[in-house]
Amino acid sequence: MSTDDVLAAVGPRLRRIRKEREVTLAALSESTGISVSTLSRLESGLRRPSLELLLPIAQAHQVPLDELVGAPPVGDPRVRAKPIVRHGRTHWPLTRQPGGLQAFKVFEPQRSLDPDPRTHEGYEWLYVLSGRLRLVLGEHDVVLGPGEAAEFDTRVPHWFGSTGEGPVEFLSLFGPQGERMHVRARPSRP
């Protein structure tokens, strides 16, 4: 990949990272000291990125500079999860490939939210690491504790989050319809 190709990919990457974090150009401008028009031109590719512009943006988003420029991985097999914050919940992606089965470590702070069940294609598996996770699934309203798991078809109206009694940390595996994950407490005997 040429230098021009790498630089051309920076703008869309900056826009994606900003939108994932639900940050406006005005808010990013305020935190970086870079004008809204310069940020807009960077994201649209009309302004060539420079180190003096990328460093404050990386700092504001709390991401390594490598992520902004799309540096290739160095061959380390460890998953270096970069947190994504959406609607107050922090997700650490544990899989690298797009599509197929996706794994996330999730932290939900202590808060009381009214359940707003949703549906979508797929299948989900949840495993609670710490705290208590409230799961509303169809007619069921259950609380899962550490070491407990749940699996369900996401076409069933569902919602999950903190019970309001404290934070909860859990693993979420999400896959296309039909990819079911099963857990056994003990190996099956013949």
Phi, psi and omega in degrees: 000131182282164178300320179298321178295317180297313181294325179294332181278347183294315183303306178300325179294318177300316180296316180299314181297317180296315182292322177301326181271001179055048180249134177279162175299321180297317180293319178294321177300317181295321183279339182255339185081008179262136184297153178301318182295321178294316178300317180297317179294324176298312183294327182272356179085006179276349177235131180286130181291144176229163181299322181293338175270321185286326181300310179294330178291315178300318180294318180296322180274352182056050176232154176293150178303326178305324181292325180290325182263356177071041179299139181292150177296151184265010176094003178288126184285347181290144176278120179258087185291130176254121185295144175238125180254122178226125176053039177082356181253135181258128179244134172247109179293133181251000176240149184259328186280141177284153178074171180067203182293130180238138179239139179221144165263134187232137174241123178247120179291165176294121176193152179255115179239145173282129179302138177229076185302140179231165175229153174193169178290144173134186180216136184232148177230130181240140177224121184277125177270314179206156181082196182230131183250124176271130179236120173254119184223106183059239180274353184269143175224100187235160175242127179256136177255179180306133179087354179266150182229157175218147175223145183198157174281125185284001173281347174277132179307127184214157176204143174214150181180190180296148175282349184093354181266352181165172179288163177223142178236130184210164174258142178231125173248128183231130180221165176301159181310133177097342177273094183261142177250135181237146178238137175238136178289324180225154174297144179288148181256147180295000000 
